[in-house]
Amino acid sequence: MERCPSCRARLNESALCPRCGCDLGLASRAESQAQNLVRRAIRSLAAGNPILAASYLETSLTLQRGPLAVALTAMLAAQQAGTEARWCGEITDQALGQS
């Protein structure tokens, strides 16, 4: 988090905003947890487990709408849609007697 969500002041490493005194501890922890979940999703994708990756990304997005989590979620959705389209095409081809 670079700016205070309350007053938009630039932040330092403190858990309190230097301008308005807002306690940012919980927000910082949520941001950290979201980033950890994205890392877990990437490791799950590398291990060939897109279902687990999607679960991690979904949870991450509830904590923070980060651009990497959004992009990975879109990629998984497109991949899933492509798989479903290929499967539907195969079933249609089989039904029509085309192989």
C-alpha positions in Angstrom: 0.0 0.0 0.0 1.5 3.2 -1.1 -1.2 5.7 0.0 -3.5 6.0 2.9 -7.0 4.9 1.8 -8.5 7.5 4.1 -6.5 10.7 3.2 -4.3 9.5 0.3 -1.1 10.6 2.1 2.1 8.8 1.0 2.8 6.0 3.5 6.0 5.0 5.2 6.6 1.6 7.0 4.6 2.6 10.0 1.2 1.0 10.7 -0.3 4.5 11.2 -0.8 7.1 8.5 1.6 10.0 9.1 -1.1 12.6 8.2 -4.4 11.4 9.6 -3.3 8.7 12.1 -5.5 6.0 10.5 -4.5 2.5 11.7 -3.5 0.6 8.5 -2.4 -2.6 10.2 -5.4 -4.7 9.1 -5.3 -3.3 5.6 -1.6 -4.1 5.3 -2.2 -7.7 6.5 -5.0 -8.2 4.0 -2.8 -6.9 1.2 0.1 -9.2 2.3 -2.3 -12.2 2.5 -3.7 -11.4 -1.0 -0.1 -11.4 -2.4 0.7 -14.7 -0.7 -2.4 -16.3 -2.2 -1.4 -15.1 -5.6 2.0 -16.7 -5.1 0.3 -19.9 -4.1 -1.9 -19.8 -7.2 1.2 -19.4 -9.4 2.8 -22.4 -7.7 -0.4 -24.4 -8.2 -0.5 -23.5 -11.9 3.1 -24.6 -12.2 2.3 -27.9 -10.6 -0.6 -28.4 -13.0 -3.5 -27.8 -10.6 -5.6 -25.0 -12.1 -8.6 -25.7 -9.8 -6.6 -25.1 -6.7 -5.0 -22.0 -8.4 -8.5 -20.6 -9.1 -9.5 -21.1 -5.5 -6.5 -19.2 -4.3 -7.1 -16.4 -6.8 -10.8 -16.1 -5.8 -9.8 -15.7 -2.1 -7.1 -13.3 -3.0 -9.5 -11.1 -5.0 -11.8 -10.9 -2.0 -8.9 -9.3 0.0 -7.5 -7.1 -2.7 -8.2 -6.6 -6.4 -4.6 -6.8 -7.6 -3.8 -6.7 -11.3 -1.9 -9.9 -11.3 -4.8 -11.8 -9.6 -7.3 -10.3 -12.1 -5.1 -11.3 -15.1 -4.5 -14.8 -13.8 -8.2 -15.3 -13.2 -9.1 -14.1 -16.7 -6.4 -16.4 -18.1 -7.9 -19.4 -16.2 -11.4 -18.5 -17.3 -10.3 -18.2 -21.0 -8.5 -21.5 -20.7 -11.5 -23.2 -19.2 -13.8 -21.7 -21.9 -11.4 -23.0 -24.5 -11.4 -26.5 -23.0 -15.2 -26.5 -22.8 -15.5 -25.3 -26.4 -13.1 -28.0 -27.7 -15.1 -30.6 -25.7 -18.4 -29.4 -27.1 -16.9 -29.4 -30.6 -15.7 -33.0 -30.1 -19.2 -34.1 -28.8 -20.9 -32.4 -31.7 -18.5 -34.0 -34.3 -19.1 -37.4 -32.7 -22.9 -36.9 -32.8 -22.7 -35.9 -36.5 -20.5 -38.8 -37.3 -17.5 -36.7 -38.1 -14.2 -37.6 -36.5 
